[in-house]
């Protein structure tokens, strides 16, 4: 699967998901995009999943009609994310 990490997700997560093609918003040149622009760009680029730590994403955006799946993590704390790599992988 093609996964995109939002700017607020620790980039190290990509190393914990080796069976996927994981890119970061920063490396894609999308670090300054608003949530709506990021969703549109990710869909247009063929990403399957957007991973974000933005708890307000579903309140700020109308997510109906999007083909991309969105996974919102509970925290952006790297120590917690590292310990939850297996459940994150299972969710994807």
RODO-2510 file (C-alpha; in nm, 4 decimals, decimal comma):
residues 92
     n   res          X          Y          Z
     1     x     0,0000     0,0000     0,0000
     2     x     0,1031     0,3595    -0,0537
     3     x     0,0983     0,5499     0,2731
     4     x     0,1433     0,9223     0,3326
     5     x     0,2549     1,0537     0,6704
     6     x     0,1156     1,3955     0,7556
     7     x     0,3579     1,6611     0,8749
     8     x     0,2604     1,5982     1,2383
     9     x     0,3526     1,2272     1,2344
    10     x     0,7066     1,1284     1,3377
    11     x     0,8916     1,0361     1,0173
    12     x     1,0425     0,7337     1,1913
    13     x     0,7091     0,5564     1,1553
    14     x     0,7974     0,4858     0,7928
    15     x     1,0814     0,2611     0,9138
    16     x     0,8341     0,0575     1,1189
    17     x     0,6184    -0,0161     0,8120
    18     x     0,8691    -0,1795     0,5738
    19     x     0,6104    -0,3740     0,3751
    20     x     0,4522    -0,0496     0,2500
    21     x     0,5586     0,2381     0,0272
    22     x     0,5632     0,5148     0,2891
    23     x     0,6245     0,8794     0,2018
    24     x     0,6140     1,1925     0,4141
    25     x     0,4307     1,5138     0,3339
    26     x     0,7624     1,6944     0,3813
    27     x     0,9457     1,4844     0,1223
    28     x     0,6572     1,5212    -0,1202
    29     x     0,6858     1,9006    -0,0899
    30     x     0,3456     1,9198     0,0787
    31     x     0,4521     2,0204     0,4324
    32     x     0,2677     2,3519     0,4216
    33     x    -0,0553     2,2199     0,2669
    34     x    -0,3796     2,2606     0,4568
    35     x    -0,5643     1,9385     0,5404
    36     x    -0,7990     1,9784     0,2454
    37     x    -0,5165     2,0420    -0,0006
    38     x    -0,3160     1,7537     0,1445
    39     x    -0,6078     1,5133     0,1043
    40     x    -0,6606     1,6224    -0,2552
    41     x    -0,2906     1,5948    -0,3415
    42     x    -0,2590     1,2539    -0,1744
    43     x    -0,5596     1,1179    -0,3622
    44     x    -0,4376     1,2590    -0,6922
    45     x    -0,0960     1,0977    -0,6343
    46     x    -0,2556     0,7582    -0,5716
    47     x    -0,1946     0,7181    -0,1997
    48     x    -0,4120     0,4587    -0,0259
    49     x    -0,3871     0,5874     0,3311
    50     x    -0,3135     0,9219     0,4964
    51     x    -0,1756     0,8836     0,8478
    52     x    -0,2159     1,1903     1,0682
    53     x    -0,2064     1,2887     1,4337
    54     x    -0,4537     1,5721     1,3791
    55     x    -0,7422     1,4822     1,6096
    56     x    -0,9581     1,7528     1,4508
    57     x    -0,9180     1,6331     1,0925
    58     x    -1,2610     1,4710     1,0739
    59     x    -1,4227     1,7859     1,2155
    60     x    -1,2373     2,0228     0,9825
    61     x    -1,2903     1,8298     0,6597
    62     x    -1,5828     1,6651     0,4878
    63     x    -1,4384     1,3171     0,4465
    64     x    -1,7266     1,1661     0,2508
    65     x    -1,6548     1,0872    -0,1098
    66     x    -1,2797     1,0447    -0,0645
    67     x    -1,1146     0,7287    -0,1937
    68     x    -0,8197     0,7602     0,0439
    69     x    -0,8420     0,6035     0,3892
    70     x    -0,7432     0,8139     0,6866
    71     x    -0,5810     0,6817     1,0015
    72     x    -0,5637     0,9308     1,2888
    73     x    -0,3181     0,8330     1,5602
    74     x    -0,3949     0,9211     1,9211
    75     x    -0,0594     1,0915     1,9743
    76     x     0,2514     1,2050     1,7923
    77     x     0,4775     1,0960     2,0796
    78     x     0,7475     0,8847     1,9159
    79     x     0,7971     0,6582     2,2196
    80     x     0,4282     0,5634     2,2216
    81     x     0,4097     0,5207     1,8439
    82     x     0,7130     0,2882     1,8458
    83     x     0,5444     0,0661     2,1038
    84     x     0,2239     0,0567     1,8972
    85     x     0,3810    -0,0296     1,5617
    86     x     0,2092    -0,3700     1,5436
    87     x    -0,1464    -0,2380     1,6049
    88     x    -0,0823     0,0436     1,3562
    89     x     0,0290    -0,2111     1,0958
    90     x    -0,2760    -0,4272     1,1684
    91     x    -0,5081    -0,1302     1,1270
    92     x    -0,3567    -0,0445     0,7914
***
